[in-house]
């Protein structure tokens, strides 16, 4: 799959299947800004549709920044889209605003009946100082609270969030933020699912994928956001033996065509991860809502037009990639840190530095 706009930078994206078409949602910003780093302060969420994930037709944007003052009056950043039990489509996204002290991020919600016209429902969640770092703490260049990923967890919905803990070394506070909801509209923020000190300044664009019957948390961490202690020991195998910890990260980069080709995990900086701190909840895909599906990528398979009612191709139901990802980067096996469906088996840990 390839998609580009000659007049704009395009980066993080996610894909949704409505049963007849694929919907591509992506971050983009005009190249008239000239400086590619400036794109983050002008990002909108674009939208394109396709029958085969090969040929795309751009349609009207899904979301743009709000009129100030608003939690998203600077930019709209990465999120995820799913369908609720009543047929309503939900997009959870990052809203960014620029204060005198710097960039502050929080989670917003927009809903739609047709995936085309979206109505903003306002801010859902922001960093709670009981557990999470605030910009006023002066430890990081922004208030990191973004990249929501939502899935079904038993009888509730769970959101994973890029966040930072309110304690620990400044370069090692990256944690897995989390919130729960009974209905996708009312959310309760909880303490993070991991502890700081795992080697990451931040864990970005997290998602849950299933490979060979096991579920994995995959995330992005730029080399510049790895902690100094991790960079110094990146070639060492290590284990955290504290009883309150699962065996903790670091694995990556991963190769996109490793393991099962029909369910790739791609990433130049992506890392399959275990988690310190509390145990991750059961990682199950949302039911009865629908997530992302994608064409079969087995060797020799050729994408074609899929009509409504045709059998669905096999593949993961959610697929979200960041702009830094690539399916051609060499690295160790991506499954060195896994969580079995049934269990409390510890995570094995292998250290590696993203390229």
C-alpha positions, -999 to +999 in steps of 0.1 A: +000+000+000+013+035-009-002+069-006+013+103-011+003+139-016+028+159-037+018+191-019+019+178+016+039+157+041+019+126+051+029+105+081+010+086+108-020+068+096-046+041+103-071+021+082-107+011+087-129-014+067-166-005+067-175-037+049-174-023+013-145+002+013-113+008+031-109+042+048-074+056+052-070+083+079-037+101+080-018+131+093-007+157+068+005+193+066+013+216+036+048+217+023+044+254+020+056+255+056+090+246+041+104+233+074+093+196+078+096+199+116+069+226+115+043+201+102+035+189+137+020+223+145-002+223+114-014+187+113-049+178+101-064+143+098-070+136+061-092+109+046-090+087+015-111+056+004-102+025-016-117-008-028-084-026-028-059-007-007-039+000-039-058+028-055-070+056-033-094+085-038-090+115-015-122+128+001-129+156+025-108+158+056-120+140+087-107+165+114-089+199+115-078+219+144-104+237+165-110+274+169-092+287+199-092+286+227-096+248+225-076+217+235-070+210+198-065+246+185-029+239+174-032+206+156-050+172+155-027+142+158-027+105+158-057+084+169-077+053+161-112+046+146-137+019+155-174+011+153-195+009+185-222-016+192-249+008+180-232+014+146-218+048+155-182+053+144-158+067+170-124+084+163-103+090+193-076+115+185-049+137+200-056+173+204-026+197+208-026+233+220+003+257+225+006+274+258+033+299+270+051+270+286+049+247+255+028+220+238+001+203+258-016+172+245-049+155+255-074+130+241-105+140+221-135+122+205-153+127+172-183+106+160-198+098+126-226+078+111-208+073+078-171+077+084-172+109+062-189+136+083-174+139+118-187+158+148-163+167+175-175+157+210-148+176+229-120+167+252-122+133+269-090+129+289-059+149+300-029+140+321-038+136+358-009+147+381-017+119+405+001+095+381+012+114+350+038+142+343+025+177+335+043+203+315+046+224+346+069+197+361+096+211+338+110+176+329+102+172+292+098+194+261+060+189+260+031+174+280+031+140+264-004+125+264-014+113+230-018+085+204-049+067+219-055+031+210-088+015+220-098-021+222-123-043+239-112-057+273-138-081+288-170-061+295-154-027+290-133-007+266-097+001+273-075+029+259-037+029+257-021+063+258+015+076+252+023+092+285+050+099+311+051+092+348+053+119+374+085+104+389+118+089+379+147+102+358+136+128+332+147+107+303+132+075+316+096+083+324+078+068+294+048+047+305+017+031+291-011+053+301-046+038+303-083+046+307-115+025+307-150+030+295-183+011+296-197+027+264-169+045+245-182+079+256-175+080+294-139+074+303-121+070+336-083+075+336-063+050+356-027+046+368-003+036+340+001-001+331+039+002+333+065+018+356+091+043+345+127+032+343+122+008+314+146+027+291+122+050+273+115+087+274+082+080+257+064+050+240+046+063+209+018+051+186+011+019+206-011-008+192-019-044+200-013-070+173-018-108+173+009-131+158+009-169+159-017-170+186+000-146+209-007-109+215+019-082+214+022-046+223+041-027+195+053+008+199+077+034+186+106+050+204+131+072+185+167+066+194+169+102+207+141+093+232+158+063+247+172+069+282+209+074+287+210+042+308+194+022+281+217+035+254+247+027+276+235-009+280+216-015+248+235-047+239+230-064+272+203-090+279+185-081+311+156-091+332+137-073+359+133-097+388+111-076+410+079-097+416+056-067+406+072-065+371+066-085+341+099-091+322+104-057+307+112-043+272+134-039+248+132-056+215+136-041+180+138-030+154+116-055+138+114-068+103+081-065+086+082-098+067+093-119+097+070-147+111+036-147+095+034-127+063-003-123+066+001-105+099+032-083+097+045-061+124+065-033+107+089-008+122+122+010+118+119+021+154+090-001+165+096-024+194+077-054+207+074-049+244+067-065+277+057-042+305+070-032+339+045-024+366+010-038+366+001-067+343-014-057+310-051-065+307-062-093+284-054-080+249-085-089+230-099-072+199-131-051+202-164-069+200-189-061+185-172-031+169-151-036+138-115-025+134-090-026+106-087-054+081-062-056+052-057-077+021-039-110+023-001-105+020+009-141+016+035-147-011+019-146-045-013-130-032-026-102-054-050-076-041-082-072-061-115-054-058-136-068-030-173-064-034-196-060-004-205-095+008-174-112-005-154-132+021-131-110+040-093-114+036-074-126+066-053-101+085-051-080+116-082-060+125-062-029+135-032-015+117-016+018+126+018+029+115+039+059+123+059+079+098+092+064+111+082+028+103+096+007+075+091-030+066+127-035+053+148-028+084+168-057+096+167-067+133+163-095+158+131-117+158+102-095+167+086-120+191+113-120+219+088-103+242+053-118+242+023-124+263+006-158+261-032-157+260-035-178+292-009-165+312+014-154+337+046-165+320+073-139+323+087-119+294+121-127+281+142-096+274+167-088+247+183-054+243+188-036+210+191-001+198+167+013+171+185+024+140 
